[in-house]
């Protein structure tokens, strides 16, 4: 057996089928599927997951819950799933009561000892879906991830997306004596970015990164701006870079390289900004033009070419603009070349942020599953 096998352990009542108030599905009238469960499980099967149902059925086979009352609705449920291409590799049922404290009853792992002794499946890629704290604990005992349907955080559509689409999202908190920062990014969702740092123009620039980078970003910072802006701007760059790096994971499928420029068949003369005569800069802003070239190589390196005609734009010292991008590269592990020419400092700073954002959009774009390097790791 291959260690790449993935198993999705699934509870029954409240997870696959709606659990009635008396917590006992002993008639056909009580049988109802949970919303979107069939489509979600089909997606998981198509993504390579094997399904294992594991359920506690209190007192099954006793006078209070006759086996015959259970079997009819249960078999109908399985036939409905099977008719839609959803079949379970195993169905594991514990009929004991909680007070019996059997190790076969979740969160105990007695029913899955054969999986504990089997190294042919991946704990890291497998998961448990349930609707109780005991399901969470069962997953922890098995060493796999857990999803709870009863907390409101997850539903079947979201679980299928999480398991099958390899979503790239991250949340980072960075707290020091100088700043407290929380940043969330989702590289696969385009959403209106939000930045609140206490520095208005800097918020505007951060939002350019999310907007033109094509990813969701929410960044909040409380910093010692009563001293100056340096710590807030530097630490936000470090936190954002860390979140982007974490969301990228192993970087499989990414474009890796990005540049905010395009081919111009009419351009013939090289310039300081465009050393290759066939390349024209695509990010003008009135009299300003900016160039950004990016490599998500895992190695931090930053080169800046430009000078600003005044010392501040709003509350942002222009000397901190290249420092922001250098710090972003340090945390992200990126090689960035950034150049800007212009006359208006506001335009120049904004063009820098937009150019880097457009380069990020290109480099972050997922194009498949291959690793874009001959080294075997990025």
Residue, then its C-alpha position, 0 to 999 in steps of 0.5 A: x500500500x502507498x503512503x500517499x493514500x488519504x482517508x476521510x473518516x466520517x461520523x454518521x448522525x449530524x454529519x452525513x444525516x440530520x440528527x433528530x432531537x431524540x438522537x436516534x434514527x430508528x424510522x424512515x421518517x427520520x432519515x434526511x441527508x445533511x445539506x451538500x453532503x453528497x456533492x462534497x463526498x463525491x469531490x473528495x472521492x474524485x480527489x483520491x480520498x477513501x471514506x470510512x464511516x465511524x459512529x457511536x450508536x448508543x445501545x444499538x441492539x438493546x430494547x431501547x434501540x432494536x437492531x431492526x429499527x436501525x438497519x432499515x434507515x441505515x441501509x436506505x442511506x447507504x443505497x442513496x449514497x451509492x446511487x450517487x457514486x459515494x461508497x464507504x471503504x468501511x463502516x465501523x459502529x460502536x453500540x455501547x453506552x458512554x458510561x461503559x467507557x469502551x475503547x471502541x467508542x469514540x473518542x477511543x480508537x479501538x475500532x481503528x486499531x488496524x489503521x494505527x498499525x498501518x503505515x500505508x496511509x498518510x496522516x497528514x493528508x487524512x481527516x475526520x468530519x464530525x459534529x461533536x467534541x468527541x470527534x475532535x478528540x478521536x481525530x487527535x488520538x489518530x493524529x489527523x485533522x478534524x472538521x466540526x459541523x456543529x460550530x458554524x465554522x465549517x460546512x460540507x462545501x467548505x470542507x470539500x474546498x479545503x480538502x480538494x482544492x489545496x487552498x492557499x491561506x494563512x493567518x499570522x500574528x506578530x507581536x513585539x514591544x513595538x507593534x501588534x499585527x494580525x494579517x490574513x491572506x487567501x491567495x485563491x480569492x479576490x476580495x477587497x483588501x483591508x488595512x488599518x495601521x494608523x497611517x492613512x497613506x500606508x493603509x492605501x498602499x497596502x491595499x494596493x498590494x492585495x487589490x492588484x495582487x489579486x488576493x484577499x488580504x486583511x491586515x491590522x496593526x497597532x504600533x508605536x506611531x507616537x515615536x515614528x512610522x518605522x516600526x509599523x511599516x517595517x513590521x507590517x512588511x515582515x508579517x505580510x511576507x511571512x503570511x504570503x510565504x506560509x500560504x504558498x506552502x511548498x509552492x507547487x504549481x506557482x508561476x514563480x516569476x513575475x514582472x510588471x512589464x510587457x513586450x512592445x514591438x515598437x520600442x527599440x531604445x534601452x533606458x535605465x528602467x528598461x535595459x532590454x529594448x524589447x520590454x516596455x513598462x506597463x505600470x505608468x501613473x501620469x508622469x511616473x513609470x515603474x518596473x518590478x521583476x520578482x522571483x519567489x526563489x526562497x532567497x531574499x534579495x532586493x535591488x532598488x533604483x530610484x529617488x523621490x523628490x520629497x521626504x514624505x508622502x502623507x505620514x510615510x517617509x519616502x526612505x521607508x518605501x524601499x525598506x518596506x520592500x526589502x523587509x517583505x523580501x526578507x520574510x517572503x524569501x523573494x528576489x525583487x528588482x524595483x525601479x521608478x522614475x517620475x516627478x510626483x512623489x505620491x505617484x512614484x510611491x503608488x506606482x511602486x506598490x502597484x508594480x510589485x502587486x502586479x508582479x506578485x499576481x503573476x508569480x502567485x498564479x497557480x498553473x498546475x502542480x509541478x514544482x517550478x525548479x530543478x532543485x527539488x525545493x523552493 
